[in-house]
Amino acid sequence: MTLEQIEQKVNSFLIDELEIEEEKITGGARLKEDLGVDSLEVVDVVVYIEENFGFKMKPEDFKVVKTVDELYSFIAEKIG
């Protein structure tokens, strides 16, 4: 899976499931501060990633993954 495909899947989830406005989703956007992803939504993101990308992610990983770009890169690294 390419980085572009990862971006499309993640963005679709953020828009459709978390109801984040598309224009707010930029690479440097911080998930919590800029996009308003709260602790309950972090769990939704973790479940989505596990179901769609096939690896386990812990909510604690969000201490490292703070921006949208970091989330894309984290997923790409995990799925190799």
Backbone as CSV, one residue per row, in Angstrom:
resi,resn,N_x,N_y,N_z,CA_x,CA_y,CA_z,C_x,C_y,C_z
1,MET,0.847,-1.174,0.000,0.000,0.000,0.000,0.899,1.245,0.000
2,THR,0.570,2.180,-0.857,1.379,3.396,-0.951,0.985,4.398,0.137
3,LEU,1.856,5.364,0.367,1.561,6.411,1.338,0.304,7.182,0.911
4,GLU,0.147,7.372,-0.387,-1.037,8.076,-0.897,-2.320,7.307,-0.566
5,GLN,-2.278,5.986,-0.702,-3.452,5.161,-0.376,-3.759,5.226,1.124
6,ILE,-2.715,5.215,1.942,-2.891,5.347,3.388,-3.551,6.687,3.700
7,GLU,-3.050,7.748,3.083,-3.607,9.086,3.302,-5.085,9.130,2.942
8,GLN,-5.439,8.539,1.801,-6.837,8.552,1.364,-7.739,7.811,2.340
9,LYS,-7.302,6.634,2.804,-8.109,5.849,3.744,-8.280,6.569,5.075
10,VAL,-7.182,7.100,5.597,-7.231,7.794,6.890,-8.092,9.052,6.772
11,ASN,-7.890,9.818,5.718,-8.667,11.045,5.537,-10.156,10.748,5.419
12,SER,-10.503,9.700,4.669,-11.913,9.325,4.529,-12.517,8.994,5.886
13,PHE,-11.762,8.275,6.710,-12.234,7.943,8.055,-12.430,9.204,8.891
14,LEU,-11.446,10.090,8.869,-11.537,11.313,9.664,-12.738,12.161,9.249
15,ILE,-13.003,12.217,7.959,-14.113,13.018,7.436,-15.457,12.339,7.719
16,ASP,-15.555,11.058,7.382,-16.839,10.357,7.472,-17.223,9.961,8.893
17,GLU,-16.275,9.466,9.649,-16.588,8.930,10.979,-16.430,9.953,12.108
18,LEU,-15.403,10.783,12.023,-15.179,11.761,13.092,-15.724,13.139,12.730
19,GLU,-16.252,13.250,11.504,-16.890,14.476,11.014,-15.972,15.699,11.085
20,ILE,-14.720,15.470,10.696,-13.757,16.566,10.622,-13.833,17.164,9.223
21,GLU,-13.843,18.476,9.151,-13.935,19.150,7.857,-12.680,18.869,7.036
22,GLU,-12.899,18.508,5.768,-11.798,18.098,4.891,-10.685,19.133,4.808
23,GLU,-11.057,20.401,4.736,-10.037,21.445,4.582,-9.155,21.603,5.817
24,LYS,-9.587,21.079,6.954,-8.770,21.142,8.169,-7.694,20.058,8.198
25,ILE,-7.862,19.020,7.374,-6.936,17.890,7.394,-5.736,18.198,6.509
26,THR,-4.667,18.640,7.150,-3.411,18.902,6.447,-2.326,18.096,7.152
27,GLY,-1.218,17.915,6.498,-0.143,17.113,7.063,0.322,17.575,8.429
28,GLY,0.396,18.878,8.613,0.888,19.417,9.874,-0.179,19.596,10.942
29,ALA,-1.432,19.282,10.602,-2.514,19.446,11.574,-2.328,18.482,12.745
30,ARG,-2.396,19.035,13.948,-2.272,18.205,15.149,-3.631,17.564,15.422
31,LEU,-3.601,16.262,15.669,-4.839,15.511,15.824,-5.709,16.054,16.951
32,LYS,-5.128,16.267,18.100,-5.925,16.705,19.250,-6.181,18.209,19.229
33,GLU,-5.129,18.991,19.092,-5.265,20.435,19.204,-5.973,21.070,18.010
34,ASP,-5.613,20.666,16.787,-6.156,21.305,15.588,-7.441,20.642,15.084
35,LEU,-7.501,19.316,15.175,-8.664,18.602,14.635,-9.680,18.232,15.708
36,GLY,-9.314,18.419,16.969,-10.255,18.174,18.051,-10.527,16.710,18.358
37,VAL,-9.590,15.830,18.012,-9.758,14.405,18.300,-9.599,14.217,19.816
38,ASP,-10.690,13.772,20.462,-10.627,13.583,21.911,-10.254,12.145,22.256
39,SER,-10.174,11.855,23.550,-9.696,10.536,23.981,-10.602,9.395,23.512
40,LEU,-11.904,9.621,23.444,-12.804,8.577,22.946,-12.603,8.352,21.456
41,GLU,-12.370,9.427,20.723,-12.137,9.306,19.287,-10.792,8.666,18.994
42,VAL,-9.819,8.838,19.877,-8.531,8.156,19.718,-8.768,6.651,19.682
43,VAL,-9.651,6.168,20.549,-9.976,4.737,20.563,-10.590,4.331,19.217
44,ASP,-11.468,5.161,18.664,-12.061,4.878,17.350,-10.988,4.804,16.271
45,VAL,-10.026,5.709,16.325,-8.924,5.717,15.357,-8.110,4.430,15.483
46,VAL,-7.819,4.027,16.713,-7.044,2.803,16.958,-7.776,1.594,16.381
47,VAL,-9.070,1.479,16.647,-9.865,0.352,16.141,-9.884,0.368,14.612
48,TYR,-10.072,1.540,14.021,-10.081,1.661,12.565,-8.756,1.191,11.963
49,ILE,-7.656,1.640,12.558,-6.332,1.266,12.051,-6.132,-0.247,12.151
50,GLU,-6.500,-0.820,13.285,-6.347,-2.267,13.466,-7.157,-3.040,12.442
51,GLU,-8.389,-2.608,12.186,-9.263,-3.317,11.254,-8.860,-3.123,9.799
52,ASN,-8.318,-1.960,9.470,-8.045,-1.648,8.064,-6.602,-1.799,7.631
53,PHE,-5.682,-1.809,8.592,-4.278,-1.917,8.230,-3.607,-3.152,8.813
54,GLY,-4.317,-3.906,9.647,-3.856,-5.209,10.091,-2.738,-5.245,11.118
55,PHE,-2.643,-4.247,11.972,-1.673,-4.313,13.063,-2.282,-3.675,14.298
56,LYS,-1.743,-4.044,15.442,-2.233,-3.520,16.719,-1.604,-2.155,17.003
57,MET,-2.426,-1.255,17.452,-1.962,0.073,17.844,-2.551,0.354,19.220
58,LYS,-1.787,0.985,20.060,-2.255,1.311,21.406,-2.555,2.808,21.484
59,PRO,-3.523,3.178,22.304,-3.770,4.617,22.468,-2.510,5.376,22.912
60,GLU,-1.602,4.676,23.622,-0.363,5.322,24.061,0.515,5.751,22.882
61,ASP,0.328,5.111,21.719,1.104,5.493,20.542,0.847,6.949,20.155
62,PHE,-0.273,7.492,20.615,-0.590,8.882,20.289,0.253,9.873,21.076
63,LYS,1.095,9.373,21.988,2.062,10.251,22.634,3.174,10.586,21.645
64,VAL,3.408,9.693,20.686,4.424,9.880,19.656,3.795,10.470,18.393
65,VAL,2.611,9.990,18.052,1.909,10.411,16.837,1.028,11.606,17.183
66,LYS,1.469,12.786,16.782,0.724,13.996,17.142,0.074,14.683,15.941
67,THR,0.674,14.545,14.754,0.129,15.213,13.567,-0.403,14.182,12.571
68,VAL,-1.146,14.678,11.605,-1.690,13.809,10.562,-0.552,13.134,9.795
69,ASP,0.488,13.890,9.432,1.639,13.306,8.725,2.298,12.196,9.543
70,GLU,2.425,12.424,10.856,3.028,11.409,11.716,2.173,10.148,11.760
71,LEU,0.848,10.311,11.698,-0.042,9.154,11.668,0.149,8.369,10.378
72,TYR,0.202,9.064,9.235,0.440,8.383,7.954,1.765,7.606,8.002
73,SER,2.811,8.266,8.478,4.140,7.646,8.521,4.166,6.460,9.473
74,PHE,3.505,6.590,10.609,3.434,5.496,11.586,2.793,4.271,10.954
75,ILE,1.673,4.470,10.259,0.983,3.356,9.607,1.884,2.749,8.533
76,ALA,2.486,3.587,7.699,3.348,3.101,6.614,4.500,2.276,7.169
77,GLU,5.079,2.721,8.261,6.197,2.014,8.876,5.747,0.655,9.404
78,LYS,4.584,0.601,10.022,4.090,-0.640,10.621,3.704,-1.684,9.571
79,ILE,3.171,-1.234,8.444,2.739,-2.214,7.428,3.847,-2.509,6.423
80,GLY,4.951,-1.770,6.541,6.148,-2.036,5.774,5.999,-1.881,4.309
